[in-house]
Amino acid sequence: MPPEIDLNECDGVGACIEACPMDVLELVDNKAVVARPEDCTECGECVDACPVGAITLP
């Protein structure tokens, strides 16, 4: 399952996008969104990289 992003918490810094080895995430309107959920390997790199804790893995 791909990560879940709390858009109210996301600060749009993009650290999660840089951290994702599968390029699953993109910035849209200064918020991280899951653009390619089928490519997610649930590695958790995006979760660890998010400075505000806006990303979780279900």
C-alpha distance matrix in Angstrom:
0.0 3.8 6.7 9.0 12.5 15.6 17.9 20.9 20.4 19.4 22.7 21.9 23.1 20.5 20.1 16.3 16.9 19.5 17.4 14.4 15.6 13.6 14.8 11.6 13.4 16.8 19.5 20.6 23.6 23.2 19.7 16.5 14.1 10.9 13.0 11.2 7.4 8.2 9.6 7.1 7.9 6.8 10.6 11.2 14.0 13.3 13.3 16.5 18.1 17.9 21.5 21.1 18.0 16.3 12.7 10.6 7.4 6.8
3.8 0.0 3.8 6.6 9.6 13.1 15.0 18.2 17.6 16.2 19.3 18.3 19.5 16.8 16.7 12.9 13.3 16.1 14.5 11.5 13.2 11.3 11.8 8.4 9.7 13.1 15.7 17.0 20.0 19.5 16.1 12.8 10.5 7.4 9.9 8.6 5.3 7.6 8.3 5.5 7.7 6.5 9.8 9.7 11.8 10.4 11.0 14.4 15.3 15.0 18.6 18.3 15.6 13.6 10.1 9.0 6.7 7.7
6.7 3.8 0.0 3.8 6.4 9.9 12.2 15.1 14.1 12.9 16.1 15.6 16.8 14.5 14.2 10.6 11.9 14.8 13.1 10.9 13.5 12.5 12.5 9.3 9.3 12.5 14.3 15.8 18.4 17.4 13.9 10.7 9.3 7.3 10.8 10.7 8.1 11.1 11.2 8.0 9.8 7.4 9.8 8.2 10.2 8.1 7.9 11.6 12.5 11.7 15.2 14.6 11.9 9.9 6.4 5.5 4.6 6.7
9.0 6.6 3.8 0.0 3.8 6.7 9.2 12.0 11.6 11.0 14.6 14.6 16.5 14.9 15.2 12.0 13.5 16.7 15.5 13.8 16.8 15.7 15.1 11.8 10.8 13.2 14.2 15.0 17.0 16.2 12.4 10.0 8.7 7.9 11.7 12.6 10.2 13.5 14.3 11.5 13.5 11.1 13.4 11.2 13.1 10.3 9.4 13.2 13.9 12.0 15.0 13.6 10.9 8.2 5.6 5.3 6.1 7.0
12.5 9.6 6.4 3.8 0.0 3.8 5.8 8.7 8.2 7.3 10.9 11.1 13.3 12.3 13.0 10.4 12.0 15.4 14.7 13.7 17.2 16.5 15.1 12.3 10.1 11.6 11.7 12.4 14.0 12.8 9.1 7.2 7.0 8.0 11.7 13.5 12.2 15.8 16.1 13.6 15.9 13.6 15.2 12.6 13.4 10.0 9.3 12.8 12.6 10.0 12.6 10.9 9.1 5.6 4.6 6.7 8.9 10.5
15.6 13.1 9.9 6.7 3.8 0.0 3.8 5.4 5.4 6.2 10.0 11.3 13.8 13.8 14.8 12.9 14.8 18.0 17.5 17.1 20.7 20.2 18.6 15.9 13.4 14.2 13.4 13.6 14.1 13.0 9.5 9.1 9.5 11.3 14.8 17.0 15.7 19.4 19.9 17.4 19.5 17.0 18.4 15.5 16.3 12.9 11.6 14.7 14.4 11.1 12.7 10.0 8.7 5.1 6.5 8.5 11.4 12.5
17.9 15.0 12.2 9.2 5.8 3.8 0.0 3.8 5.3 5.0 8.2 9.1 12.3 12.7 14.6 13.2 14.5 17.8 18.1 17.8 21.4 20.8 18.6 16.1 13.1 12.8 11.2 10.7 10.6 9.8 6.6 7.6 8.4 11.2 14.1 17.0 16.5 20.3 20.7 18.8 21.4 19.3 20.7 17.9 18.1 14.4 13.9 16.7 15.7 12.3 13.6 11.1 11.0 7.3 9.1 11.8 14.6 15.8
20.9 18.2 15.1 12.0 8.7 5.4 3.8 0.0 3.8 5.8 8.3 10.5 13.5 14.8 16.5 15.6 17.3 20.3 20.6 20.7 24.5 24.2 22.1 19.7 16.6 16.3 14.2 13.6 12.7 11.6 9.1 10.9 12.1 15.0 17.9 20.8 20.1 23.9 24.4 22.2 24.6 22.1 23.3 20.2 20.4 16.8 15.7 18.1 17.2 13.5 13.8 10.6 11.1 8.1 11.0 13.5 16.7 17.8
20.4 17.6 14.1 11.6 8.2 5.4 5.3 3.8 0.0 3.8 6.3 9.2 11.3 12.8 13.8 13.3 15.6 18.1 18.1 18.7 22.6 22.8 20.9 18.9 15.8 15.9 14.0 14.5 13.9 11.8 9.3 10.4 12.4 15.1 18.2 20.8 20.1 23.8 23.7 21.2 23.2 20.5 21.2 17.8 17.7 14.3 12.9 14.9 14.0 10.2 10.1 6.8 7.6 5.3 8.8 11.7 15.3 16.9
19.4 16.2 12.9 11.0 7.3 6.2 5.0 5.8 3.8 0.0 3.8 5.6 8.0 9.2 10.6 10.2 12.1 14.7 15.2 15.8 19.6 19.9 17.6 16.0 12.6 12.4 10.4 11.3 11.1 8.6 6.1 6.9 9.6 12.6 15.4 18.2 18.0 21.7 21.3 19.1 21.3 19.1 19.5 16.4 15.7 12.1 11.7 13.7 12.0 8.4 9.0 6.9 8.1 5.5 8.2 11.7 14.9 17.1
22.7 19.3 16.1 14.6 10.9 10.0 8.2 8.3 6.3 3.8 0.0 3.8 5.6 8.2 10.0 10.9 12.5 14.5 15.5 16.9 20.6 21.3 18.7 17.8 14.2 13.2 10.6 11.8 10.8 7.5 6.8 8.5 11.9 15.1 17.4 20.4 20.7 24.3 23.5 21.5 23.7 21.7 21.6 18.5 17.1 13.7 13.7 14.8 12.4 9.1 8.6 7.4 10.0 8.5 11.2 14.9 18.2 20.6
21.9 18.3 15.6 14.6 11.1 11.3 9.1 10.5 9.2 5.6 3.8 0.0 3.8 5.4 8.3 9.3 9.8 11.9 13.7 14.8 18.3 18.8 15.9 15.3 11.5 10.0 7.1 8.8 8.4 4.8 4.7 6.2 9.8 13.1 14.8 17.8 18.8 22.3 21.3 19.8 22.2 20.8 20.6 18.0 16.3 12.8 13.9 15.1 12.2 9.6 10.1 10.0 12.0 10.2 11.9 15.6 18.3 21.0
23.1 19.5 16.8 16.5 13.3 13.8 12.3 13.5 11.3 8.0 5.6 3.8 0.0 3.8 5.8 8.2 9.0 9.9 11.8 13.8 17.1 18.3 15.7 15.8 12.4 11.2 9.0 11.6 11.6 7.8 8.2 8.5 12.3 15.0 16.6 19.2 20.2 23.4 21.8 20.2 22.2 20.8 20.0 17.4 15.0 12.1 13.4 13.7 10.3 8.5 8.5 9.7 12.1 11.4 12.8 16.5 19.1 22.2
20.5 16.8 14.5 14.9 12.3 13.8 12.7 14.8 12.8 9.2 8.2 5.4 3.8 0.0 3.8 5.4 5.2 6.6 8.7 10.3 13.5 14.6 11.9 12.3 9.0 8.2 7.0 10.4 11.7 8.5 8.1 6.9 10.2 12.3 13.6 15.9 17.1 20.1 18.3 16.9 18.9 18.0 17.2 15.0 12.5 9.6 11.8 12.5 9.0 8.1 9.6 11.2 12.6 11.6 11.8 15.3 17.3 20.5
20.1 16.7 14.2 15.2 13.0 14.8 14.6 16.5 13.8 10.6 10.0 8.3 5.8 3.8 0.0 3.8 5.4 5.2 6.2 8.8 12.0 13.9 12.0 12.7 10.3 10.7 10.4 14.0 15.4 12.1 11.2 9.4 12.4 13.8 15.4 17.0 17.7 20.5 18.2 16.4 17.7 16.5 15.0 12.7 9.8 7.5 9.7 9.4 5.7 6.1 7.7 10.3 11.4 11.4 11.2 14.3 16.2 19.8
16.3 12.9 10.6 12.0 10.4 12.9 13.2 15.6 13.3 10.2 10.9 9.3 8.2 5.4 3.8 0.0 3.8 5.5 5.0 6.1 9.8 11.2 9.6 9.6 7.5 9.0 9.8 13.2 15.3 12.6 10.7 7.8 10.0 10.6 12.7 13.8 14.2 16.9 14.9 12.7 14.2 12.9 11.9 9.7 7.3 4.3 7.1 8.0 5.3 5.6 8.8 10.7 10.4 9.9 8.6 11.4 12.8 16.4
16.9 13.3 11.9 13.5 12.0 14.8 14.5 17.3 15.6 12.1 12.5 9.8 9.0 5.2 5.4 3.8 0.0 3.8 5.4 5.5 8.6 9.4 6.8 7.6 5.4 6.3 7.8 11.4 14.0 11.8 10.5 7.5 9.2 9.7 10.6 11.8 13.1 15.7 13.4 12.2 14.2 13.9 13.2 11.9 9.4 7.0 10.4 11.5 8.7 9.3 12.2 14.0 14.0 12.9 11.4 14.1 15.0 18.3
19.5 16.1 14.8 16.7 15.4 18.0 17.8 20.3 18.1 14.7 14.5 11.9 9.9 6.6 5.2 5.5 3.8 0.0 3.8 5.7 7.9 9.9 8.1 10.2 8.8 9.5 10.8 14.6 16.9 14.3 13.6 11.0 13.0 13.3 13.9 14.6 16.1 18.1 15.2 14.2 15.4 15.4 13.7 12.7 9.4 8.3 11.8 11.6 8.6 10.3 12.7 15.3 15.6 15.3 14.0 16.5 17.3 20.8
17.4 14.5 13.1 15.5 14.7 17.5 18.1 20.6 18.1 15.2 15.5 13.7 11.8 8.7 6.2 5.0 5.4 3.8 0.0 3.8 6.2 9.0 8.6 10.1 9.5 11.5 13.2 16.8 19.3 16.7 15.3 12.2 13.8 13.4 14.7 14.8 15.4 17.2 14.2 12.4 12.9 12.5 10.3 9.3 5.8 5.7 9.1 8.6 6.4 9.1 11.9 14.6 14.1 14.4 12.5 14.3 14.8 18.5
14.4 11.5 10.9 13.8 13.7 17.1 17.8 20.7 18.7 15.8 16.9 14.8 13.8 10.3 8.8 6.1 5.5 5.7 3.8 0.0 3.8 5.5 5.5 6.7 7.3 10.0 12.7 16.0 19.0 17.1 15.2 11.6 12.2 10.9 11.9 11.4 11.9 13.5 10.4 8.8 9.7 9.9 8.5 8.4 5.9 5.7 9.4 10.2 8.9 10.9 14.3 16.3 15.3 14.8 12.2 13.5 13.2 16.6
15.6 13.2 13.5 16.8 17.2 20.7 21.4 24.5 22.6 19.6 20.6 18.3 17.1 13.5 12.0 9.8 8.6 7.9 6.2 3.8 0.0 3.8 5.8 8.0 9.9 12.5 15.5 18.8 22.0 20.3 18.6 15.1 15.2 13.4 13.6 12.2 13.0 13.5 9.9 9.1 9.2 10.6 8.8 10.2 8.0 9.1 12.5 12.8 12.0 14.4 17.7 20.0 18.8 18.5 15.7 16.5 15.5 18.7
13.6 11.3 12.5 15.7 16.5 20.2 20.8 24.2 22.8 19.9 21.3 18.8 18.3 14.6 13.9 11.2 9.4 9.9 9.0 5.5 3.8 0.0 3.8 5.5 8.5 11.3 14.8 17.6 21.1 20.0 18.2 14.5 13.7 11.3 10.9 8.9 9.9 10.0 6.3 6.6 7.8 10.0 9.6 11.3 10.1 10.4 13.8 15.0 14.3 16.1 19.6 21.3 20.0 18.9 15.9 16.5 15.2 17.8
14.8 11.8 12.5 15.1 15.1 18.6 18.6 22.1 20.9 17.6 18.7 15.9 15.7 11.9 12.0 9.6 6.8 8.1 8.6 5.5 5.8 3.8 0.0 3.8 5.6 7.7 11.2 14.1 17.6 16.6 15.1 11.7 11.1 9.3 8.5 7.6 9.7 10.8 7.9 8.4 10.7 12.2 12.1 12.8 11.2 10.3 13.9 15.4 13.8 15.0 18.4 20.0 19.1 17.7 15.2 16.6 15.9 18.6
11.6 8.4 9.3 11.8 12.3 15.9 16.1 19.7 18.9 16.0 17.8 15.3 15.8 12.3 12.7 9.6 7.6 10.2 10.1 6.7 8.0 5.5 3.8 0.0 3.8 7.0 10.6 12.9 16.5 15.9 13.6 10.0 8.5 5.9 5.7 4.7 6.2 8.2 6.2 6.1 9.3 10.4 11.4 11.8 11.2 9.5 12.6 14.9 13.9 14.4 18.0 18.9 17.6 15.7 12.9 14.0 13.2 15.5
13.4 9.7 9.3 10.8 10.1 13.4 13.1 16.6 15.8 12.6 14.2 11.5 12.4 9.0 10.3 7.5 5.4 8.8 9.5 7.3 9.9 8.5 5.6 3.8 0.0 3.8 7.0 9.6 13.0 12.1 9.9 6.3 5.5 4.7 5.3 6.9 8.3 11.2 9.9 9.2 12.3 12.4 13.2 12.5 11.4 8.7 11.7 14.1 12.4 12.1 15.5 16.2 15.4 13.2 11.2 13.2 13.4 16.0
16.8 13.1 12.5 13.2 11.6 14.2 12.8 16.3 15.9 12.4 13.2 10.0 11.2 8.2 10.7 9.0 6.3 9.5 11.5 10.0 12.5 11.3 7.7 7.0 3.8 0.0 3.8 6.4 9.9 9.3 8.1 5.6 5.5 6.6 6.0 8.8 11.1 14.0 12.9 12.8 16.0 16.2 16.8 15.9 14.5 11.6 14.4 16.6 14.2 13.5 16.3 16.9 16.9 14.5 13.3 15.9 16.7 19.1
19.5 15.7 14.3 14.2 11.7 13.4 11.2 14.2 14.0 10.4 10.6 7.1 9.0 7.0 10.4 9.8 7.8 10.8 13.2 12.7 15.5 14.8 11.2 10.6 7.0 3.8 0.0 3.8 6.5 5.6 5.2 4.5 6.1 8.9 9.0 12.3 14.3 17.4 16.6 16.2 19.3 19.0 19.5 18.0 16.4 13.1 15.5 17.4 14.7 13.3 15.4 15.6 16.4 13.8 13.7 16.9 18.4 20.7
20.6 17.0 15.8 15.0 12.4 13.6 10.7 13.6 14.5 11.3 11.8 8.8 11.6 10.4 14.0 13.2 11.4 14.6 16.8 16.0 18.8 17.6 14.1 12.9 9.6 6.4 3.8 0.0 3.8 5.3 5.3 6.3 6.6 9.8 9.5 13.2 15.2 18.4 18.3 18.2 21.6 21.3 22.3 20.8 19.6 16.1 18.1 20.5 18.0 16.1 18.0 17.6 18.3 15.2 15.5 18.5 20.0 21.8
23.6 20.0 18.4 17.0 14.0 14.1 10.6 12.7 13.9 11.1 10.8 8.4 11.6 11.7 15.4 15.3 14.0 16.9 19.3 19.0 22.0 21.1 17.6 16.5 13.0 9.9 6.5 3.8 0.0 3.8 5.5 8.4 9.5 13.1 13.2 17.0 18.7 22.1 22.0 21.7 25.0 24.4 25.2 23.3 22.1 18.5 20.0 22.2 19.6 17.2 18.4 17.6 18.9 15.9 17.0 20.3 22.3 24.0
23.2 19.5 17.4 16.2 12.8 13.0 9.8 11.6 11.8 8.6 7.5 4.8 7.8 8.5 12.1 12.6 11.8 14.3 16.7 17.1 20.3 20.0 16.6 15.9 12.1 9.3 5.6 5.3 3.8 0.0 3.8 6.9 9.4 13.1 13.8 17.4 18.9 22.4 21.8 21.0 24.0 23.0 23.4 21.2 19.7 16.1 17.6 19.3 16.4 14.0 14.9 14.4 16.1 13.6 15.0 18.5 20.9 23.1
19.7 16.1 13.9 12.4 9.1 9.5 6.6 9.1 9.3 6.1 6.8 4.7 8.2 8.1 11.2 10.7 10.5 13.6 15.3 15.2 18.6 18.2 15.1 13.6 9.9 8.1 5.2 5.3 5.5 3.8 0.0 3.8 6.3 10.1 11.7 15.1 16.0 19.6 19.3 18.2 21.1 19.9 20.6 18.3 17.3 13.5 14.7 16.9 14.6 11.9 13.4 12.5 13.5 10.5 11.6 15.0 17.3 19.4
16.5 12.8 10.7 10.0 7.2 9.1 7.6 10.9 10.4 6.9 8.5 6.2 8.5 6.9 9.4 7.8 7.5 11.0 12.2 11.6 15.1 14.5 11.7 10.0 6.3 5.6 4.5 6.3 8.4 6.9 3.8 0.0 3.8 7.0 9.0 12.0 12.7 16.3 15.7 14.4 17.3 16.3 17.0 14.9 14.0 10.3 11.8 14.3 12.2 10.1 12.6 12.2 12.4 9.5 9.3 12.6 14.4 16.7
14.1 10.5 9.3 8.7 7.0 9.5 8.4 12.1 12.4 9.6 11.9 9.8 12.3 10.2 12.4 10.0 9.2 13.0 13.8 12.2 15.2 13.7 11.1 8.5 5.5 5.5 6.1 6.6 9.5 9.4 6.3 3.8 0.0 3.8 5.9 9.1 9.7 13.4 13.5 12.6 15.9 15.2 16.6 15.1 14.9 11.4 13.0 16.0 14.5 12.8 15.6 15.0 14.4 11.2 10.1 12.5 13.6 15.3
10.9 7.4 7.3 7.9 8.0 11.3 11.2 15.0 15.1 12.6 15.1 13.1 15.0 12.3 13.8 10.6 9.7 13.3 13.4 10.9 13.4 11.3 9.3 5.9 4.7 6.6 8.9 9.8 13.1 13.1 10.1 7.0 3.8 0.0 3.8 5.8 5.9 9.6 9.9 9.1 12.7 12.4 14.3 13.5 13.7 10.8 12.7 15.9 15.0 13.9 17.3 17.0 15.6 12.7 10.6 11.9 11.9 13.5
13.0 9.9 10.8 11.7 11.7 14.8 14.1 17.9 18.2 15.4 17.4 14.8 16.6 13.6 15.4 12.7 10.6 13.9 14.7 11.9 13.6 10.9 8.5 5.7 5.3 6.0 9.0 9.5 13.2 13.8 11.7 9.0 5.9 3.8 0.0 3.8 6.2 9.0 9.3 10.0 13.7 14.4 16.2 16.1 15.9 13.4 15.8 18.8 17.5 16.8 20.1 20.2 19.1 16.3 14.2 15.7 15.3 16.7
11.2 8.6 10.7 12.6 13.5 17.0 17.0 20.8 20.8 18.2 20.4 17.8 19.2 15.9 17.0 13.8 11.8 14.6 14.8 11.4 12.2 8.9 7.6 4.7 6.9 8.8 12.3 13.2 17.0 17.4 15.1 12.0 9.1 5.8 3.8 0.0 3.8 5.5 5.7 7.3 11.0 12.5 14.5 15.2 15.4 13.7 16.2 19.0 18.2 18.2 21.8 22.1 20.6 18.1 15.4 16.1 14.8 16.2
7.4 5.3 8.1 10.2 12.2 15.7 16.5 20.1 20.1 18.0 20.7 18.8 20.2 17.1 17.7 14.2 13.1 16.1 15.4 11.9 13.0 9.9 9.7 6.2 8.3 11.1 14.3 15.2 18.7 18.9 16.0 12.7 9.7 5.9 6.2 3.8 0.0 3.8 5.4 5.4 9.1 10.0 12.7 13.4 14.5 13.0 14.7 17.9 17.9 17.7 21.4 21.4 19.3 16.9 13.8 13.7 11.9 12.7
8.2 7.6 11.1 13.5 15.8 19.4 20.3 23.9 23.8 21.7 24.3 22.3 23.4 20.1 20.5 16.9 15.7 18.1 17.2 13.5 13.5 10.0 10.8 8.2 11.2 14.0 17.4 18.4 22.1 22.4 19.6 16.3 13.4 9.6 9.0 5.5 3.8 0.0 3.8 5.7 8.5 10.6 13.3 15.0 16.2 15.4 17.3 20.2 20.4 20.7 24.5 24.7 22.5 20.3 17.1 16.5 14.1 14.6
9.6 8.3 11.2 14.3 16.1 19.9 20.7 24.4 23.7 21.3 23.5 21.3 21.8 18.3 18.2 14.9 13.4 15.2 14.2 10.4 9.9 6.3 7.9 6.2 9.9 12.9 16.6 18.3 22.0 21.8 19.3 15.7 13.5 9.9 9.3 5.7 5.4 3.8 0.0 3.8 6.4 9.2 11.1 13.1 13.7 13.4 15.8 18.2 18.2 19.1 22.9 23.7 21.7 20.0 16.6 16.3 14.1 15.5
7.1 5.5 8.0 11.5 13.6 17.4 18.8 22.2 21.2 19.1 21.5 19.8 20.2 16.9 16.4 12.7 12.2 14.2 12.4 8.8 9.1 6.6 8.4 6.1 9.2 12.8 16.2 18.2 21.7 21.0 18.2 14.4 12.6 9.1 10.0 7.3 5.4 5.7 3.8 0.0 3.8 5.6 7.8 9.5 10.7 10.4 12.4 14.9 15.4 16.3 20.1 20.8 18.4 17.0 13.4 12.8 10.5 12.2
7.9 7.7 9.8 13.5 15.9 19.5 21.4 24.6 23.2 21.3 23.7 22.2 22.2 18.9 17.7 14.2 14.2 15.4 12.9 9.7 9.2 7.8 10.7 9.3 12.3 16.0 19.3 21.6 25.0 24.0 21.1 17.3 15.9 12.7 13.7 11.0 9.1 8.5 6.4 3.8 0.0 3.8 5.5 8.4 10.0 11.1 12.6 14.5 15.7 17.1 20.8 21.8 19.2 18.5 14.7 13.5 10.6 12.4
6.8 6.5 7.4 11.1 13.6 17.0 19.3 22.1 20.5 19.1 21.7 20.8 20.8 18.0 16.5 12.9 13.9 15.4 12.5 9.9 10.6 10.0 12.2 10.4 12.4 16.2 19.0 21.3 24.4 23.0 19.9 16.3 15.2 12.4 14.4 12.5 10.0 10.6 9.2 5.6 3.8 0.0 3.8 5.5 8.3 9.2 9.6 11.8 13.6 14.7 18.3 19.0 16.1 15.6 11.8 10.1 7.1 9.3
10.6 9.8 9.8 13.4 15.2 18.4 20.7 23.3 21.2 19.5 21.6 20.6 20.0 17.2 15.0 11.9 13.2 13.7 10.3 8.5 8.8 9.6 12.1 11.4 13.2 16.8 19.5 22.3 25.2 23.4 20.6 17.0 16.6 14.3 16.2 14.5 12.7 13.3 11.1 7.8 5.5 3.8 0.0 3.8 5.7 8.0 8.8 9.8 11.6 13.7 17.0 18.4 15.8 16.0 12.5 11.3 9.2 12.1
11.2 9.7 8.2 11.2 12.6 15.5 17.9 20.2 17.8 16.4 18.5 18.0 17.4 15.0 12.7 9.7 11.9 12.7 9.3 8.4 10.2 11.3 12.8 11.8 12.5 15.9 18.0 20.8 23.3 21.2 18.3 14.9 15.1 13.5 16.1 15.2 13.4 15.0 13.1 9.5 8.4 5.5 3.8 0.0 3.8 5.4 5.1 6.4 8.7 10.3 13.5 14.7 12.0 12.6 9.2 8.3 7.2 10.7
14.0 11.8 10.2 13.1 13.4 16.3 18.1 20.4 17.7 15.7 17.1 16.3 15.0 12.5 9.8 7.3 9.4 9.4 5.8 5.9 8.0 10.1 11.2 11.2 11.4 14.5 16.4 19.6 22.1 19.7 17.3 14.0 14.9 13.7 15.9 15.4 14.5 16.2 13.7 10.7 10.0 8.3 5.7 3.8 0.0 3.8 5.4 5.2 6.1 8.7 11.9 14.0 12.1 12.9 10.1 10.5 10.4 14.1
13.3 10.4 8.1 10.3 10.0 12.9 14.4 16.8 14.3 12.1 13.7 12.8 12.1 9.6 7.5 4.3 7.0 8.3 5.7 5.7 9.1 10.4 10.3 9.5 8.7 11.6 13.1 16.1 18.5 16.1 13.5 10.3 11.4 10.8 13.4 13.7 13.0 15.4 13.4 10.4 11.1 9.2 8.0 5.4 3.8 0.0 3.8 5.5 5.0 6.2 9.9 11.4 9.8 9.7 7.1 8.6 9.3 13.1
13.3 11.0 7.9 9.4 9.3 11.6 13.9 15.7 12.9 11.7 13.7 13.9 13.4 11.8 9.7 7.1 10.4 11.8 9.1 9.4 12.5 13.8 13.9 12.6 11.7 14.4 15.5 18.1 20.0 17.6 14.7 11.8 13.0 12.7 15.8 16.2 14.7 17.3 15.8 12.4 12.6 9.6 8.8 5.1 5.4 3.8 0.0 3.8 5.5 5.6 8.8 9.6 7.0 7.8 5.2 5.9 7.5 11.2
16.5 14.4 11.6 13.2 12.8 14.7 16.7 18.1 14.9 13.7 14.8 15.1 13.7 12.5 9.4 8.0 11.5 11.6 8.6 10.2 12.8 15.0 15.4 14.9 14.1 16.6 17.4 20.5 22.2 19.3 16.9 14.3 16.0 15.9 18.8 19.0 17.9 20.2 18.2 14.9 14.5 11.8 9.8 6.4 5.2 5.5 3.8 0.0 3.8 5.7 7.9 9.9 8.1 10.2 8.5 9.3 10.7 14.4
18.1 15.3 12.5 13.9 12.6 14.4 15.7 17.2 14.0 12.0 12.4 12.2 10.3 9.0 5.7 5.3 8.7 8.6 6.4 8.9 12.0 14.3 13.8 13.9 12.4 14.2 14.7 18.0 19.6 16.4 14.6 12.2 14.5 15.0 17.5 18.2 17.9 20.4 18.2 15.4 15.7 13.6 11.6 8.7 6.1 5.0 5.5 3.8 0.0 3.8 6.1 9.0 8.6 10.0 9.1 11.2 12.9 16.7
17.9 15.0 11.7 12.0 10.0 11.1 12.3 13.5 10.2 8.4 9.1 9.6 8.5 8.1 6.1 5.6 9.3 10.3 9.1 10.9 14.4 16.1 15.0 14.4 12.1 13.5 13.3 16.1 17.2 14.0 11.9 10.1 12.8 13.9 16.8 18.2 17.7 20.7 19.1 16.3 17.1 14.7 13.7 10.3 8.7 6.2 5.6 5.7 3.8 0.0 3.8 5.6 5.5 6.6 6.7 9.7 12.3 15.7
21.5 18.6 15.2 15.0 12.6 12.7 13.6 13.8 10.1 9.0 8.6 10.1 8.5 9.6 7.7 8.8 12.2 12.7 11.9 14.3 17.7 19.6 18.4 18.0 15.5 16.3 15.4 18.0 18.4 14.9 13.4 12.6 15.6 17.3 20.1 21.8 21.4 24.5 22.9 20.1 20.8 18.3 17.0 13.5 11.9 9.9 8.8 7.9 6.1 3.8 0.0 3.8 5.9 8.0 9.5 12.4 15.4 18.7
21.1 18.3 14.6 13.6 10.9 10.0 11.1 10.6 6.8 6.9 7.4 10.0 9.7 11.2 10.3 10.7 14.0 15.3 14.6 16.3 20.0 21.3 20.0 18.9 16.2 16.9 15.6 17.6 17.6 14.4 12.5 12.2 15.0 17.0 20.2 22.1 21.4 24.7 23.7 20.8 21.8 19.0 18.4 14.7 14.0 11.4 9.6 9.9 9.0 5.6 3.8 0.0 3.8 5.6 8.4 11.2 14.8 17.5
18.0 15.6 11.9 10.9 9.1 8.7 11.0 11.1 7.6 8.1 10.0 12.0 12.1 12.6 11.4 10.4 14.0 15.6 14.1 15.3 18.8 20.0 19.1 17.6 15.4 16.9 16.4 18.3 18.9 16.1 13.5 12.4 14.4 15.6 19.1 20.6 19.3 22.5 21.7 18.4 19.2 16.1 15.8 12.0 12.1 9.8 7.0 8.1 8.6 5.5 5.9 3.8 0.0 3.8 5.6 7.7 11.3 13.9
16.3 13.6 9.9 8.2 5.6 5.1 7.3 8.1 5.3 5.5 8.5 10.2 11.4 11.6 11.4 9.9 12.9 15.3 14.4 14.8 18.5 18.9 17.7 15.7 13.2 14.5 13.8 15.2 15.9 13.6 10.5 9.5 11.2 12.7 16.3 18.1 16.9 20.3 20.0 17.0 18.5 15.6 16.0 12.6 12.9 9.7 7.8 10.2 10.0 6.6 8.0 5.6 3.8 0.0 3.8 6.8 10.5 12.7
12.7 10.1 6.4 5.6 4.6 6.5 9.1 11.0 8.8 8.2 11.2 11.9 12.8 11.8 11.2 8.6 11.4 14.0 12.5 12.2 15.7 15.9 15.2 12.9 11.2 13.3 13.7 15.5 17.0 15.0 11.6 9.3 10.1 10.6 14.2 15.4 13.8 17.1 16.6 13.4 14.7 11.8 12.5 9.2 10.1 7.1 5.2 8.5 9.1 6.7 9.5 8.4 5.6 3.8 0.0 3.8 7.0 9.7
10.6 9.0 5.5 5.3 6.7 8.5 11.8 13.5 11.7 11.7 14.9 15.6 16.5 15.3 14.3 11.4 14.1 16.5 14.3 13.5 16.5 16.5 16.6 14.0 13.2 15.9 16.9 18.5 20.3 18.5 15.0 12.6 12.5 11.9 15.7 16.1 13.7 16.5 16.3 12.8 13.5 10.1 11.3 8.3 10.5 8.6 5.9 9.3 11.2 9.7 12.4 11.2 7.7 6.8 3.8 0.0 3.8 6.3
7.4 6.7 4.6 6.1 8.9 11.4 14.6 16.7 15.3 14.9 18.2 18.3 19.1 17.3 16.2 12.8 15.0 17.3 14.8 13.2 15.5 15.2 15.9 13.2 13.4 16.7 18.4 20.0 22.3 20.9 17.3 14.4 13.6 11.9 15.3 14.8 11.9 14.1 14.1 10.5 10.6 7.1 9.2 7.2 10.4 9.3 7.5 10.7 12.9 12.3 15.4 14.8 11.3 10.5 7.0 3.8 0.0 3.8
6.8 7.7 6.7 7.0 10.5 12.5 15.8 17.8 16.9 17.1 20.6 21.0 22.2 20.5 19.8 16.4 18.3 20.8 18.5 16.6 18.7 17.8 18.6 15.5 16.0 19.1 20.7 21.8 24.0 23.1 19.4 16.7 15.3 13.5 16.7 16.2 12.7 14.6 15.5 12.2 12.4 9.3 12.1 10.7 14.1 13.1 11.2 14.4 16.7 15.7 18.7 17.5 13.9 12.7 9.7 6.3 3.8 0.0
